[in-house]
C-alpha cells in the first residue's frame, strides 16, 4: 500500500508522543494500591455461548469448553470456561475511589503485552459474572532494543466471581515505548515477508492433522516422565481474520475499546490521542497496528502483528489439551519474545521438566514454547498442572490464600453496599 504525503504527515504527528516524568510519578504513587475495577469489558458474564465463542476465537474446540452436554458427564458436572477466559471478563465493580491508584496515562505512547503470570483457583462456570480488584504492582524504566527507553509495568488483577470467590490472579507485563524512537531505530523493518507455497502449507497442515487432545482419557501422574515431549500444535499463518475472530470472541481491549457510530465519536472525544487518520483521512484506532500494515510500519514494524494475549491463549490451549478433562492448569507463566507478524505461522511444543506431590496434589512442571517458520522462538512459558493420580485420586483445586479471600469478601461486600445506596436514590 502506498502511503500518501498527508498520511505520512499524520503518522509523524501520531508517533511523536514522548515519556513525561509526570506519568512515572503517578505510577510510583499508585504502587501497591488495589481498587475496584470499574471498567465494563465486552463480556462480563460467562454465558454458555460466550464460553464456546471465546474458546473458538483462539482456535480451541475442546468439548469441555464448547459442548455443555460433554461437561455434564465430566468431573465438573457441567460446562466450564477455559481458565484464561477470566482475562477477558469484567463487570464494573463499585468501590471507594482512590485517585492515587490511577497511575500514569502515557498518552500517545505504544503499549505491548509482553507476557504474564496466571494462578487459577477455580473454574468460571456458565452464569458466573467476573469482577476485578486491580492495581499496579511494579514500574521500572530500562533500555529496549526495539525503541530505546521504555517503561515496564506489572499490573495485578484479582479476579472474583459474584459469590466473592477468587477465580484467579493475573499479573500482566506491559512494555510502553515511544512510537517515534521505535520507527527511527527500525530494528524489525528488514524482516522479509513470508511466502507460502502449496508444499509449505501442506507441511504445516500435517501438524494440524496430527494434533491430539487428551479429553476424557485420563493422563495419570504416575505415567508422566521428566523429559517427556508434549506433542505439537500449529497456529497460523496469521491473518487479519484471526484478529477479527479474537475480538468477536470477547477480547474487548478496555479501557480504550473498539466502538462504532456515535459511540465511536464519543470515544474519540474522550481519548483523541488513541485515534490516527487512515489513508482516507478518517480517524481510526491506533490499535489497528494489529491489522493495518501501513500504520504498523509507521511505528517501526514490517507488518501488522498479533496480540500478546492471543499468544497467551494459544499456549493455554496447548496446556489444557495436554492436561485433559480431569487435569487442572494451576499456573501459567509466559513471555512474548518476538513479534508474530501477519503471514507468520507458529508451532507450539513443550516438555515435562519436573513432577512432585504437594499437599496431596500430584503436580507436574512443564516448559512450553512457540517457534515461527524462521525457526525463531517467539514465545516461551512454564506451567504447573495438577493431574489425576492412582494414589492421590483426582486433582483437588488449590487453596486460595487467606489474604486474597479476605480482600475478595471485603470488596464484594462494599460493592453490595454501594449498589443498595445507588438503588435507594
C-alpha positions in Angstrom: 0.0 0.0 0.0 1.3 3.4 -1.0 1.4 5.9 1.9 0.3 9.4 0.8 2.0 12.6 1.8 -0.9 13.5 4.1 -1.0 10.1 5.7 2.8 10.3 6.3 2.3 13.6 8.0 -0.4 12.1 10.1 1.8 9.2 11.1 4.6 11.6 12.0 2.1 13.5 14.3 0.7 10.4 15.8 4.1 8.9 16.6 5.5 11.9 18.3 4.4 11.1 21.9 7.2 11.1 24.5 7.5 9.9 28.0 6.9 12.6 30.6 8.0 12.4 34.2 4.5 13.2 35.5 3.3 9.7 34.3 6.1 7.9 36.1 5.5 10.0 39.3 1.8 9.0 39.2 2.8 5.4 38.7 5.1 5.4 41.7 2.3 6.9 43.8 0.0 4.2 42.7 2.2 1.2 43.6 0.6 -1.3 45.8 -2.9 0.3 45.8 -5.7 -2.1 44.9 -9.1 -0.6 43.8 -12.4 -1.9 42.4 -12.1 -2.0 38.7 -15.0 0.0 37.2 -14.4 -1.0 33.6 -17.1 -2.7 31.6 -15.5 -5.3 29.4 -17.0 -6.6 26.1 -18.1 -9.6 28.2 -18.8 -9.7 31.9 -20.9 -12.8 32.4 -19.9 -16.3 31.1 -23.0 -17.4 29.1 -22.6 -20.9 27.6 -22.4 -19.5 24.1 -19.8 -16.9 25.2 -17.6 -19.6 26.7 -17.8 -21.5 23.4 -17.2 -18.5 21.3 -14.2 -17.3 23.3 -12.6 -20.8 23.0 -13.2 -20.8 19.3 -11.7 -17.3 19.0 -8.2 -18.7 19.5 -8.8 -22.0 17.8 -9.8 -24.2 20.7 -12.7 -26.6 20.2 -12.3 -28.6 23.4 -15.8 -30.1 24.1 -15.2 -29.4 27.8 -15.5 -25.7 27.0 -17.7 -25.8 23.9 -20.3 -28.6 24.5 -22.5 -28.3 27.6 -23.5 -31.9 27.2 -19.9 -33.1 27.4 -19.3 -31.1 30.5 -22.4 -32.6 32.3 -20.7 -36.1 32.1 -17.3 -34.8 33.2 -15.9 -34.5 36.8 -17.0 -30.8 36.7 -20.7 -31.6 36.3 -21.2 -29.1 33.6 -19.5 -26.9 31.0 -16.6 -24.8 32.3 -14.7 -22.0 30.6 -11.0 -22.2 29.7 -9.4 -20.8 32.8 -7.8 -18.0 30.8 -11.2 -16.6 29.9 -11.1 -14.8 33.2 -8.7 -12.4 31.4 -11.5 -11.0 29.1 -14.4 -11.0 31.6 -15.0 -7.9 33.7 -18.1 -6.3 35.1 -18.0 -2.8 36.8 -17.2 -3.2 40.4 -18.3 -0.5 42.8 -15.9 0.6 45.4 -14.3 3.6 47.2 -12.4 5.8 44.8 -8.6 6.3 45.2 -7.3 9.0 42.9 -3.7 8.0 43.5 -4.4 4.4 42.2 -4.9 5.5 38.6 -1.3 5.9 37.7 0.1 7.5 34.6 -1.9 7.8 31.3 1.0 7.5 28.8 -0.9 9.3 26.1 0.5 8.7 22.6 2.8 6.0 23.9 2.7 2.5 22.4 1.9 -0.4 24.8 2.8 -4.1 24.3 1.6 -7.0 26.4 4.9 -8.8 26.8 3.8 -11.7 29.0 2.1 -12.6 32.2 1.6 -15.0 35.1 -1.7 -16.6 36.0 -2.7 -18.5 39.1 -6.1 -20.2 38.8 -8.1 -21.4 41.9 -11.4 -22.4 40.4 -13.2 -22.6 37.1 -15.6 -20.0 35.6 -19.0 -21.6 35.0 -22.0 -20.6 32.9 -23.7 -17.7 34.6 -20.7 -16.5 36.5 -20.0 -12.8 36.5 -16.4 -11.8 37.0 -15.1 -8.6 38.7 -11.6 -7.4 39.3 -9.7 -5.8 42.1 -6.8 -4.2 40.3 -3.6 -2.3 40.9 -0.1 -1.5 39.8 2.4 -3.9 41.3 5.7 -2.5 39.9 7.1 0.0 37.4 10.6 0.4 36.1 12.4 2.1 33.2 15.0 0.4 31.0 16.6 0.5 27.6 14.8 -1.5 24.9 16.3 -3.0 21.7 13.2 -2.1 19.9 12.6 1.5 20.9 15.3 2.8 23.2 13.9 3.9 26.6 10.9 2.0 27.8 8.7 1.8 30.8 7.8 -1.7 32.1 4.7 -2.1 34.3 3.3 -5.1 36.0 -0.4 -4.9 36.5 -2.2 -7.1 39.0 -5.8 -8.2 38.8 -7.6 -10.4 41.4 -10.5 -11.9 39.5 -13.5 -12.5 41.7 -17.0 -14.0 40.9 -20.4 -12.9 42.1 -20.0 -15.2 45.1 -16.9 -13.4 46.3 -14.8 -16.4 45.3 -11.4 -15.8 43.9 -11.2 -17.3 40.4 -7.6 -16.4 39.8 -4.8 -13.8 39.9 -3.4 -12.3 36.7 -0.1 -10.4 36.6 0.4 -8.7 33.2 3.7 -7.4 32.0 3.2 -4.4 29.7 6.0 -2.5 28.0 5.5 1.1 26.9 7.7 2.6 24.1 7.8 5.8 22.2 6.5 5.2 18.7 8.9 7.6 17.0 12.0 6.0 18.5 10.8 2.6 17.6 10.2 3.7 14.0 13.6 5.5 13.7 15.5 2.6 15.2 14.0 0.3 12.6 15.2 -2.9 14.3 12.5 -5.1 12.6 11.8 -3.3 9.3 14.0 -5.6 7.3 12.3 -8.9 8.2 11.2 -10.4 4.9 7.6 -11.1 4.2 6.8 -14.8 4.3 5.8 -16.6 1.1 3.7 -19.7 1.5 3.6 -22.1 -1.5 1.5 -25.3 -1.5 4.3 -27.5 -0.3 5.0 -25.4 2.8 1.3 -25.1 3.6 0.9 -28.8 3.3 3.8 -29.3 5.8 2.0 -27.0 8.3 -1.3 -28.8 7.6 0.4 -32.1 8.6 1.0 -30.6 12.1 -2.7 -29.5 12.3 -3.8 -33.0 11.2 -1.6 -34.8 13.8 -2.8 -32.7 16.8 -4.3 -34.6 19.7 -6.4 -33.8 22.7 -6.3 -35.8 26.0 -10.0 -35.3 26.6 -11.7 -37.9 28.7 -8.7 -40.3 28.6 -7.0 -39.6 31.9 -3.3 -38.7 31.8 -2.1 -40.2 35.1 0.6 -38.5 37.0 2.5 -41.8 37.5 2.8 -42.3 33.7 4.4 -38.9 33.1 8.2 -38.8 32.9 10.6 -35.8 33.2 11.8 -35.0 29.7 8.6 -36.3 28.1 7.6 -34.4 25.0 4.1 -32.9 24.9 3.4 -33.0 21.2 2.9 -30.1 18.8 0.2 -27.7 17.9 0.1 -25.3 14.9 -1.2 -21.7 14.8 -1.4 -19.6 11.7 -0.3 -18.3 9.3 -1.6 -15.2 11.0 -4.2 -13.1 9.1 -6.5 -10.1 9.8 -9.3 -12.6 10.1 -7.6 -14.0 13.2 -7.7 -10.6 14.8 -11.4 -10.1 13.9 -12.3 -13.5 15.4 -10.4 -12.9 18.6 -12.2 -9.6 19.1 -15.6 -11.2 18.2 -15.0 -13.9 20.8 -14.6 -11.5 23.6 -11.3 -9.6 23.6 -12.6 -6.1 24.1 -9.4 -4.1 24.8 -10.6 -1.8 27.6 -10.0 0.9 28.6 -9.6 2.1 25.0 -12.2 -0.1 23.3 -13.3 -0.6 19.8 -16.5 1.3 19.1 -18.5 2.4 16.1 -21.0 5.1 15.1 -21.9 7.7 17.8 -20.2 5.6 20.4 -17.0 5.7 18.3 -17.3 9.5 18.1 -17.8 9.8 21.8 -14.7 7.6 22.4 -12.7 9.9 20.1 -13.7 12.9 22.2 -12.6 11.0 25.3 -9.2 9.8 24.1 -8.3 11.7 20.9 -4.6 10.5 21.1 -5.9 7.0 20.5 -7.1 7.9 17.0 -4.8 8.2 13.9 -6.2 9.2 10.5 -6.1 6.4 7.9 -5.5 6.7 4.1 -9.0 8.2 3.7 -8.4 10.9 6.3 -10.7 9.2 8.7 -9.7 8.9 12.4 -9.2 5.3 13.3 -7.9 3.5 16.4 -4.1 3.3 17.0 -4.8 -0.3 17.9 -5.1 -1.1 14.2 -1.4 -1.9 14.2 -2.8 -5.4 14.5 -4.4 -5.3 11.1 -3.1 -2.2 9.2 0.3 -2.8 7.7 0.9 0.9 6.8 0.4 2.1 10.4 2.4 -0.8 11.8 5.3 0.2 9.5 5.0 3.8 10.7 5.9 2.7 14.2 8.8 0.5 13.2 7.4 -2.9 12.2 7.4 -4.5 8.8 3.7 -5.7 9.0 0.8 -5.8 11.3 1.2 -8.2 14.2 -0.8 -10.2 16.8 -1.8 -9.6 20.4 0.4 -10.8 23.2 -2.8 -12.0 24.9 -3.7 -14.1 21.8 -0.4 -16.0 22.1 -1.1 -16.5 25.9 -4.3 -18.1 24.8 -2.5 -20.3 22.3 -0.2 -21.6 25.0 -3.1 -22.1 27.3 -4.9 -24.1 24.5 -1.7 -26.3 24.3 -1.7 -26.9 28.1 -5.4 -27.6 28.6 -5.4 -30.1 25.6 -2.5 -31.9 27.1 -3.9 -32.0 30.7 -7.2 -33.5 29.7 -10.7 -33.1 31.2 -9.6 -34.2 34.7 -6.4 -32.1 34.9 -6.2 -28.5 36.1 -3.7 -25.9 34.9 -2.8 -24.1 38.2 -0.2 -21.7 37.0 0.9 -20.3 33.6 3.8 -18.0 33.1 4.6 -16.8 29.6 6.9 -14.4 27.9 6.4 -12.9 24.4 9.9 -12.9 23.0 9.4 -11.6 19.4 6.6 -10.2 17.2 4.3 -12.5 15.3 3.6 -10.8 12.1 0.9 -11.3 9.5 1.8 -14.3 7.4 3.8 -15.9 10.2 3.0 -19.4 11.5 3.8 -20.8 14.9 4.3 -24.4 16.0 3.9 -24.9 19.8 5.7 -27.5 21.7 6.7 -28.5 25.2 8.2 -31.0 27.6 7.8 -32.1 31.2 10.5 -30.6 33.4 9.5 -31.9 36.9 6.9 -33.7 39.0 6.1 -33.7 42.7 3.3 -34.3 45.2 2.3 -31.3 47.3 -0.5 -31.3 49.9 -1.9 -34.5 48.3 -1.9 -33.0 44.8 0.0 -34.7 42.1 1.7 -31.9 40.1 3.9 -31.7 37.0 6.0 -28.8 35.8 6.3 -28.2 32.1 8.1 -25.8 29.7 6.3 -24.6 26.5 7.3 -22.6 23.5 6.3 -21.3 20.2 8.5 -21.1 17.1 7.8 -19.5 13.8 8.7 -20.6 10.2 12.0 -18.8 10.5 12.8 -21.1 13.5 12.7 -18.2 15.9 11.3 -18.6 19.4 8.5 -16.1 19.6 7.1 -17.1 23.0 8.0 -19.3 25.9 6.4 -20.3 29.1 6.2 -22.6 32.1 3.2 -24.1 33.8 2.2 -26.2 36.8 -0.5 -28.7 36.1 -2.4 -31.0 38.6 -3.1 -34.4 37.1 -5.1 -37.5 38.2 -3.1 -40.0 40.3 -3.7 -43.6 41.1 -2.6 -43.0 44.6 -4.0 -39.5 45.2 -7.1 -39.5 43.0 -8.5 -36.6 41.0 -6.8 -33.2 41.4 -8.2 -31.0 44.2 -8.3 -27.4 43.3 -5.6 -25.3 45.1 -6.5 -23.4 48.2 -7.0 -19.6 47.9 -4.6 -17.7 50.2 -6.4 -16.2 53.1 -5.4 -12.6 52.3 -7.0 -13.0 48.8 -10.2 -14.4 50.2 -10.4 -11.5 52.7 -9.9 -8.9 50.0 -12.5 -10.5 47.8 -15.0 -10.8 50.6 -14.5 -7.1 51.6 -14.7 -5.7 48.1 -17.8 -7.6 47.2 -19.5 -6.6 50.4 -18.6 -2.9 49.7 -19.9 -3.4 46.1 -23.3 -4.5 47.6 -23.5 -1.6 50.0 -22.8 0.9 47.2 -25.3 -0.8 44.9 -28.0 -0.6 47.6 -27.3 3.1 48.1 -27.5 3.7 44.4 -30.8 1.9 44.1 -32.2 3.8 47.1 -31.7 7.2 45.5 
